[in-house]
Amino acid sequence: MEVQNRCAESNKFAHLCDEFRRNNQIDSSKYEIYNVKRGLRNQDGTGVMAGLTMICNVHGYLVADGERIPDEGRLTYRGIDVRDIVHGCVEENRFGYEEVVWLLLFGTQPTRKQLEGFSALLSEYRELPDYFAEDMIIKAPSKDIMNKLGRSVLALYSYDDNPDDCSLENIVRQSIQLIARMPTIMTYAYQVKRRHYDKESMYFHPINGRHSTAESILNAIRPDRKFTDEEAKLLDLLMIIHAEHGGGNNSTFATRVLSSSGTDTYSAISAAIGALKGPKHGGANHRVMQMMECVKKNVHDWSDDQEVEAFLTRIVNKQEGDRSGLIYGQGHAIYTLSDPRAVLLRQHAKKLAEQKGMQEEFELYERVERLSPQVFAKVKGDRKVLCANVDFYSGLVYQMLGLPSDLYTPMFAVSRIAGWCAHRIEEVFTGSRIIRPAYKSLVEGRKYIPIEKR
């Protein structure tokens, strides 16, 4: 009945869609004629230079004689290689996400005293405003946690006594509160979704003020509140590498576009959440998991290169999977030889896979990563250098940590809000001009026709 109702509803709008199609066609050749940078990309695939930043740098290739030369990927936060941040935290056996938040927001590495005070401040703000959970989350459940995150962030505007003040002091306050509250909103929204849509038990555990951000998330998600220190630190690693990725990625650019207009913090961050939800951006990790489930179901011998390659060939030929022809998690707009985030995840995921008895599954992921470039080369004649991106392994790690697939993309948002807030602050206080690119109009002048003569 529900399917029939949807079909009937869709049929109501079929003629309107036909009307749109008749009057809204743009010849693709026009983009070349007018030198339009589709997707704000240059012809060689590089991004159009739209601003300056001191927050992050994403390096994936060199340029020589006008050509892109593949290079090992590097990601730096405020000039510091993210690999060094991760290795430092591992060697010192401590959590690092809170330190990364400080680094991104303020531009320096915190002292131990500064970090302790900042972590305590984040912990203090994890609790949601009085009655917010009841009114905004429990009474209005959502099937999609990302939509609930976006709606809840917008709703926090009404709980702020000074929401529109764009002074540095006020935006910093709002940013720190949002960074602290996002994990709580996510876990509450998930519990309500479980009860309302999945017909399963809902539980709200007390927030432990001594927990790091990663620990607080596992504490809220696990029914028995139990997790190992190694599990929490792997989740912390995921949050570190997802915290920021430059000003040009879709969701961060959305933050900067809205911030340039002078709007409030809640509107800017909510827009970023909406952008990240898209399957071409943050939603890609979920697509990877769906694709890999298809591979696992249809490939009988996961250790057989020939069988795996044959099935990947069918995926690229649009005969399997979602018929998109894409091997999700392979390739990146900037990275060529390697995505440093994927490299870090692969290294740490391998250890957890051994502990969880998932070595075969992990090896299948490695095999798909290794075989994908040659499959694209054979099927499409495309010799473009491909590497696994962060989305390829992040879903698997979340799965090994016991996080439900509903939270894969929301976890991305909960981590990336650190970068969004840093870019909002930078845009407001250094950009000083509203972002307004141009669009070429292709419409010719026409006379108005009275309605009786149409």
C-alpha positions as CSV (number, residue, x, y, z in Angstrom):
1,M,0.0,0.0,0.0
2,E,2.8,2.4,0.9
3,V,4.5,1.8,-2.5
4,Q,1.2,2.3,-4.3
5,N,0.7,5.6,-2.5
6,R,4.1,6.8,-3.4
7,C,3.5,5.9,-7.1
8,A,0.2,7.7,-7.1
9,E,1.8,10.8,-5.5
10,S,4.6,10.7,-8.1
11,N,2.2,10.5,-11.0
12,K,0.6,13.8,-9.8
13,F,3.8,15.6,-10.6
14,A,4.8,13.7,-13.8
15,H,3.3,16.3,-16.2
16,L,5.0,19.1,-14.2
17,C,8.3,17.4,-14.6
18,D,7.7,17.0,-18.4
19,E,7.0,20.8,-18.5
20,F,10.4,21.4,-16.8
21,R,12.3,19.1,-19.2
22,R,10.8,20.8,-22.2
23,N,12.0,24.3,-21.1
24,N,15.2,23.7,-19.2
25,Q,17.8,22.0,-21.5
26,I,21.4,23.4,-21.6
27,D,23.7,22.1,-24.3
28,S,26.8,20.7,-22.7
29,S,29.0,22.4,-25.4
30,K,27.9,25.8,-24.0
31,Y,30.1,25.2,-20.9
32,E,33.2,25.0,-23.1
33,I,32.1,27.9,-25.3
34,Y,31.8,30.2,-22.3
35,N,34.7,28.7,-20.4
36,V,32.5,27.8,-17.5
37,K,34.3,26.1,-14.6
38,R,31.7,23.4,-13.9
39,G,31.8,22.4,-10.3
40,L,34.3,25.2,-9.8
41,R,36.9,23.0,-11.4
42,N,39.5,23.8,-14.0
43,Q,39.8,21.7,-17.2
44,D,42.6,19.7,-15.6
45,G,40.4,18.8,-12.6
46,T,42.1,21.1,-10.2
47,G,39.9,23.4,-8.1
48,V,39.3,27.1,-9.0
49,M,41.3,29.2,-6.5
50,A,38.5,30.9,-4.4
51,G,40.3,32.0,-1.2
52,L,43.2,31.8,1.1
53,T,43.5,29.9,4.3
54,M,46.0,29.1,7.1
55,I,44.0,26.2,8.5
56,C,44.8,23.2,6.3
57,N,46.6,22.0,3.2
58,V,45.8,19.0,1.1
59,H,48.6,17.8,-1.2
60,G,48.2,15.1,-3.7
61,Y,50.3,15.9,-6.8
62,L,53.0,18.1,-8.3
63,V,52.7,20.4,-11.4
64,A,55.5,20.4,-14.0
65,D,55.2,22.0,-17.4
66,G,51.5,22.4,-16.9
67,E,50.9,18.7,-16.1
68,R,49.9,17.0,-12.9
69,I,52.6,14.6,-11.6
70,P,51.3,12.0,-9.1
71,D,52.8,12.3,-5.6
72,E,52.2,10.7,-2.2
73,G,49.4,12.4,-0.4
74,R,50.0,14.7,2.6
75,L,47.5,16.4,4.9
76,T,48.6,19.1,7.3
77,Y,46.7,20.9,10.0
78,R,48.1,24.3,10.6
79,G,51.3,23.2,8.9
80,I,51.7,20.0,11.0
81,D,51.4,16.6,9.2
82,V,48.4,14.7,10.4
83,R,50.5,11.5,10.5
84,D,52.8,13.2,13.0
85,I,49.8,14.1,15.1
86,V,48.5,10.6,15.1
87,H,51.9,9.0,15.7
88,G,52.5,11.4,18.6
89,C,49.3,10.5,20.3
90,V,49.9,6.8,19.8
91,E,53.4,7.0,21.2
92,E,52.2,8.9,24.2
93,N,49.1,6.7,24.5
94,R,46.6,9.5,24.7
95,F,43.5,10.8,22.9
96,G,44.1,13.5,20.3
97,Y,40.9,14.8,18.9
98,E,40.5,17.6,21.5
99,E,44.0,18.7,20.8
100,V,43.2,18.8,17.1
101,V,40.1,21.0,17.8
102,W,42.3,23.5,19.6
103,L,44.9,23.4,16.9
104,L,42.4,24.0,14.1
105,L,40.5,26.8,16.0
106,F,43.4,28.7,17.4
107,G,46.4,27.9,15.2
108,T,48.9,26.5,17.8
109,Q,49.5,23.3,19.7
110,P,48.1,23.6,23.2
111,T,50.2,23.2,26.3
112,R,49.2,20.4,28.7
113,K,47.5,22.9,30.9
114,Q,45.7,24.5,28.0
115,L,44.6,21.1,26.7
116,E,43.3,20.0,30.1
117,G,41.3,23.2,30.5
118,F,39.9,23.0,27.0
119,S,38.9,19.3,27.4
120,A,37.1,20.2,30.6
121,L,35.3,23.0,28.8
122,L,34.1,20.6,26.0
123,S,33.0,18.1,28.6
124,E,31.0,20.9,30.4
125,Y,29.1,21.7,27.2
126,R,28.2,18.1,26.2
127,E,24.9,18.4,28.1
128,L,22.1,19.8,25.9
129,P,20.1,22.8,27.0
130,D,17.1,22.0,29.3
131,Y,14.2,20.3,27.6
132,F,16.1,20.4,24.2
133,A,16.2,16.6,23.9
134,E,12.6,16.2,24.8
135,D,11.3,18.9,22.5
136,M,13.6,18.7,19.5
137,I,14.7,15.1,19.3
138,I,12.4,12.7,21.2
139,K,9.1,14.4,20.0
140,A,10.3,14.6,16.4
141,P,12.1,11.4,15.4
142,S,13.8,11.1,12.1
143,K,14.8,8.1,9.9
144,D,17.9,9.9,8.9
145,I,20.4,11.0,11.6
146,M,22.1,13.6,9.4
147,N,18.8,15.4,8.9
148,K,18.2,15.4,12.6
149,L,21.7,16.8,13.2
150,G,21.0,19.7,10.8
151,R,17.6,20.4,12.2
152,S,18.9,20.3,15.8
153,V,21.8,22.6,15.1
154,L,19.3,25.1,13.6
155,A,17.1,24.7,16.6
156,L,19.9,25.6,19.0
157,Y,19.6,29.1,17.7
158,S,16.4,29.5,19.7
159,Y,18.3,28.3,22.9
160,D,21.0,30.9,22.5
161,D,20.6,34.3,24.3
162,N,22.9,36.0,21.7
163,P,22.6,34.0,18.5
164,D,23.3,36.7,15.9
165,D,26.4,38.4,17.4
166,C,29.3,37.9,14.9
167,S,32.0,39.1,17.3
168,L,35.0,36.8,17.6
169,E,34.2,36.1,21.3
170,N,30.6,35.0,20.5
171,I,31.5,32.8,17.5
172,V,34.2,31.1,19.4
173,R,31.7,30.4,22.2
174,Q,29.1,29.1,19.8
175,S,31.7,26.9,18.0
176,I,33.0,25.3,21.2
177,Q,29.4,24.6,22.3
178,L,28.5,23.1,19.0
179,I,31.6,20.9,18.8
180,A,30.8,19.6,22.3
181,R,27.1,19.0,21.7
182,M,27.1,17.4,18.3
183,P,28.1,13.9,19.6
184,T,25.3,14.1,22.2
185,I,22.7,15.1,19.5
186,M,23.9,12.3,17.3
187,T,23.6,9.6,19.9
188,Y,20.3,10.8,21.2
189,A,18.9,11.0,17.7
190,Y,20.1,7.5,17.0
191,Q,18.4,6.1,20.1
192,V,15.1,7.8,19.2
193,K,15.3,6.4,15.7
194,R,15.9,2.9,17.1
195,R,12.7,3.1,19.2
196,H,10.4,4.8,16.7
197,Y,11.4,3.2,13.4
198,D,13.4,0.0,14.3
199,K,11.1,-0.9,17.2
200,E,14.1,-1.6,19.4
201,S,15.0,-0.5,22.9
202,M,16.1,3.1,23.5
203,Y,18.6,4.0,26.2
204,F,20.1,7.2,27.4
205,H,23.3,6.7,29.5
206,P,24.5,9.5,31.8
207,I,27.4,11.6,30.4
208,N,30.7,10.9,32.1
209,G,32.6,14.2,32.5
210,R,36.0,12.4,32.6
211,H,35.5,10.8,29.1
212,S,37.2,12.0,26.0
213,T,34.9,12.8,23.0
214,A,35.5,9.3,21.5
215,E,34.9,7.6,24.9
216,S,31.7,9.6,25.4
217,I,30.3,8.4,22.0
218,L,31.0,4.7,22.7
219,N,29.6,5.1,26.2
220,A,26.4,6.4,24.6
221,I,26.1,3.8,21.9
222,R,27.0,0.6,23.7
223,P,24.0,-0.9,25.6
224,D,26.3,-2.0,28.5
225,R,28.6,1.1,28.2
226,K,31.6,-1.2,27.9
227,F,34.5,-0.5,25.5
228,T,38.2,-1.1,25.5
229,D,40.8,1.7,25.6
230,E,42.1,0.5,22.2
231,E,38.6,0.8,20.7
232,A,38.2,4.3,22.0
233,K,41.6,5.4,20.7
234,L,40.8,3.9,17.2
235,L,37.6,6.0,17.1
236,D,39.6,9.0,18.3
237,L,42.0,8.3,15.3
238,L,39.0,8.3,13.0
239,M,37.9,11.7,14.4
240,I,41.4,13.2,14.0
241,I,41.7,12.3,10.4
242,H,38.1,13.4,9.6
243,A,38.4,16.7,11.5
244,E,39.5,18.9,8.5
245,H,40.2,18.7,4.8
246,G,40.8,22.2,3.5
247,G,38.5,25.0,2.5
248,G,37.5,23.7,-0.9
249,N,35.6,20.5,0.0
250,N,31.9,20.8,-0.5
251,S,30.7,21.1,3.1
252,T,33.4,23.4,4.2
253,F,32.9,25.7,1.2
254,A,29.2,25.8,2.1
255,T,30.2,26.9,5.6
256,R,32.4,29.7,4.1
257,V,29.7,30.8,1.6
258,L,27.1,31.2,4.2
259,S,29.5,32.8,6.7
260,S,30.5,35.3,4.1
261,S,26.9,36.6,4.0
262,G,27.1,37.5,7.7
263,T,24.5,34.9,8.8
264,D,24.6,33.2,12.2
265,T,26.8,30.2,13.2
266,Y,23.8,27.8,13.4
267,S,22.7,28.5,9.8
268,A,26.2,28.1,8.5
269,I,26.9,24.8,10.3
270,S,23.5,23.4,9.4
271,A,24.2,24.0,5.7
272,A,27.5,22.1,6.0
273,I,25.7,19.1,7.5
274,G,23.3,19.1,4.6
275,A,26.2,19.2,2.1
276,L,28.1,16.4,3.9
277,K,25.0,14.2,3.8
278,G,25.3,13.8,0.0
279,P,26.6,10.5,-1.4
280,K,29.2,12.3,-3.5
281,H,30.6,13.7,-0.2
282,G,30.3,12.3,3.3
283,G,27.7,9.7,2.4
284,A,30.3,7.9,0.3
285,N,31.4,5.6,3.2
286,H,27.9,4.1,3.4
287,R,28.0,3.4,-0.4
288,V,31.3,1.6,0.1
289,M,29.8,-0.7,2.7
290,Q,26.8,-1.4,0.4
291,M,29.1,-2.2,-2.5
292,M,31.4,-4.4,-0.4
293,E,28.3,-6.4,0.9
294,C,27.5,-7.0,-2.7
295,V,31.1,-8.2,-3.4
296,K,31.1,-10.5,-0.3
297,K,27.7,-12.0,-1.4
298,N,28.7,-12.7,-5.0
299,V,32.4,-13.6,-4.8
300,H,32.7,-17.1,-3.5
301,D,36.5,-17.2,-2.9
302,W,37.5,-13.9,-1.4
303,S,41.2,-14.8,-1.8
304,D,41.0,-15.4,-5.5
305,D,42.3,-12.4,-7.4
306,Q,40.7,-13.5,-10.7
307,E,37.3,-13.9,-9.3
308,V,37.4,-10.6,-7.4
309,E,38.7,-8.8,-10.5
310,A,36.0,-10.4,-12.6
311,F,33.3,-9.1,-10.3
312,L,34.8,-5.6,-10.1
313,T,34.8,-5.6,-13.9
314,R,31.0,-6.3,-13.8
315,I,30.6,-3.4,-11.4
316,V,32.5,-1.0,-13.7
317,N,30.4,-2.3,-16.6
318,K,27.3,-1.4,-14.6
319,Q,26.2,-5.0,-14.4
320,E,26.4,-5.3,-10.6
321,G,26.0,-3.2,-7.5
322,D,24.0,0.0,-7.9
323,R,24.7,0.1,-11.7
324,S,26.6,3.3,-11.4
325,G,29.8,1.9,-12.8
326,L,31.7,3.2,-9.7
327,I,34.0,1.3,-7.4
328,Y,33.2,3.4,-4.3
329,G,36.1,4.4,-2.2
330,Q,38.6,4.5,-5.1
331,G,40.0,7.7,-6.4
332,H,40.1,11.3,-5.1
333,A,39.9,14.8,-6.5
334,I,43.3,15.7,-5.2
335,Y,45.1,12.6,-3.9
336,T,46.8,10.4,-6.5
337,L,49.4,7.9,-5.2
338,S,47.9,7.7,-1.7
339,D,45.3,9.2,0.6
340,P,47.2,9.6,3.9
341,R,44.0,9.2,5.9
342,A,43.3,5.8,4.2
343,V,46.9,4.7,4.8
344,L,46.6,5.5,8.5
345,L,43.2,3.7,8.8
346,R,44.5,0.6,6.9
347,Q,47.5,0.3,9.3
348,H,45.4,0.6,12.5
349,A,42.4,-1.4,11.1
350,K,44.5,-4.4,10.4
351,K,45.3,-4.8,14.1
352,L,41.7,-4.6,15.1
353,A,40.7,-7.0,12.3
354,E,43.0,-9.6,13.8
355,Q,41.5,-9.1,17.2
356,K,37.9,-9.3,15.9
357,G,38.5,-12.3,13.8
358,M,37.8,-10.3,10.6
359,Q,41.2,-10.9,8.8
360,E,39.5,-12.4,5.7
361,E,37.2,-9.5,5.3
362,F,40.1,-7.0,5.8
363,E,42.2,-8.8,3.2
364,L,39.2,-8.6,0.8
365,Y,39.3,-4.8,1.2
366,E,43.0,-4.8,0.5
367,R,42.5,-6.9,-2.6
368,V,39.7,-4.6,-4.0
369,E,42.0,-1.7,-3.4
370,R,44.9,-3.3,-5.2
371,L,42.8,-4.6,-8.2
372,S,40.6,-1.6,-8.8
373,P,43.1,0.5,-10.8
374,Q,43.9,-2.3,-13.2
375,V,40.1,-3.0,-13.7
376,F,39.5,0.6,-14.6
377,A,42.5,0.5,-17.0
378,K,41.2,-2.7,-18.7
379,V,37.6,-1.7,-19.0
380,K,37.9,2.0,-19.7
381,G,41.4,2.3,-20.9
382,D,41.9,4.8,-18.1
383,R,45.4,4.9,-16.8
384,K,44.7,7.6,-14.3
385,V,46.5,7.0,-11.0
386,L,43.9,5.8,-8.4
387,C,44.2,5.3,-4.7
388,A,41.8,4.2,-2.0
389,N,40.3,7.2,-0.2
390,V,39.4,7.6,3.4
391,D,35.8,6.4,2.8
392,F,37.0,3.0,1.6
393,Y,38.2,1.9,5.1
394,S,36.3,4.1,7.5
395,G,33.0,2.2,7.2
396,L,34.8,-1.1,7.9
397,V,36.5,0.4,11.0
398,Y,33.1,1.7,12.2
399,Q,31.7,-1.8,11.6
400,M,34.5,-3.4,13.6
401,L,33.9,-0.9,16.4
402,G,30.2,-2.0,16.5
403,L,28.8,1.4,15.3
404,P,25.6,1.0,13.3
405,S,25.6,2.1,9.6
406,D,23.1,4.8,10.5
407,L,26.0,6.6,12.2
408,Y,28.8,6.3,9.6
409,T,28.1,9.7,7.9
410,P,27.0,11.4,11.2
411,M,30.3,10.4,12.7
412,F,32.0,12.2,9.8
413,A,30.0,15.3,10.7
414,V,30.7,15.1,14.4
415,S,34.4,15.0,13.6
416,R,34.4,17.6,10.8
417,I,32.6,20.3,12.7
418,A,36.0,21.2,14.1
419,G,37.2,22.2,10.7
420,W,33.9,23.9,9.8
421,C,34.0,26.1,12.8
422,A,37.7,27.0,12.1
423,H,36.8,28.0,8.6
424,R,33.8,30.0,9.7
425,I,35.9,32.0,12.0
426,E,38.6,32.5,9.4
427,E,36.0,33.6,6.7
428,V,34.2,36.0,9.0
429,F,37.4,37.7,10.2
430,T,39.7,37.5,7.0
431,G,37.3,37.1,4.1
432,S,35.4,40.4,4.4
433,R,33.6,39.9,1.1
434,I,30.4,38.0,0.3
435,I,31.1,35.0,-2.0
436,R,29.2,35.5,-5.2
437,P,30.4,33.7,-8.4
438,A,28.8,34.5,-11.8
439,Y,26.5,32.5,-13.9
440,K,26.1,33.1,-17.7
441,S,22.5,33.5,-18.7
442,L,21.5,31.7,-21.9
443,V,17.9,33.0,-22.1
444,E,17.0,35.3,-25.0
445,G,14.7,38.2,-24.4
446,R,10.9,37.5,-24.9
447,K,7.8,39.6,-24.8
448,Y,5.2,39.1,-22.1
449,I,2.1,37.4,-23.4
450,P,-1.3,38.1,-21.8
451,I,-2.8,34.9,-20.2
452,E,-5.8,34.9,-22.7
453,K,-3.3,34.6,-25.7
454,R,-1.0,31.9,-24.4
